[in-house]
Amino acid sequence: MKPIGTWRQHAAEQWPFAVVALCLWCAMLPLALGGRASAAPAPSVPAEWPREWHGQTLQPLSLSPVEQRFAARFPGRIARFALADGSELVLRDVQRPTRMLHPAADCWRGIGWKVQAARLARDEREPDALWRCFEAERGGERVRVCERIVDAEGHGFTDASAWFWAASLGRSHGPWQALTHVQGL
């Protein structure tokens, strides 16, 4: 049997490996659960998209080639709409937790926009709904982008990572709808 001083020295040498192992275990937990954290299966996707949003008629727009490639692998549906006020709304129905539902700011940066002034905001049309908004600029064009994710029970998320973990661990139930509203500035 080793003396206590030897055990302490061994533990002091091995703690970084134990921390790394614990972090890896935590990161792999959703994969190990395999979606079993939620007892109820997600209901099916609605047959059609809504026809209006906040009293404005939604006019369907085609997806760009980049959006079409992304949508082909996305676990759900994606659609873009024009609104009468000149803004656009992107709707994504999501059937299961996925890292493919990531923050809009990442997409906008990825296609060359400068993203700034990120903050949480409330919409006067929905005072109880919190949105994550930012401003983006490219080639002299400026837009305000706001997004949120809503689960089947009406609970909202402004952070894709928080949504992913809540959904993966069964604390949020789908299907989920991600809304991204884009307005010119």
PyMOL commands that set and color helices and strands:
alter all, ss='L'
color gray80, all
select helices_A, chain A and resi 4-33+65-73+104-110+160-168
alter helices_A, ss='H'
color red, helices_A
select strands_A, chain A and resi 52-53+56-57+59-61+76-82+88-94+114-123+126-138+141-150+156-157+176-184
alter strands_A, ss='S'
color yellow, strands_A
deselect
rebuild
show_as cartoon
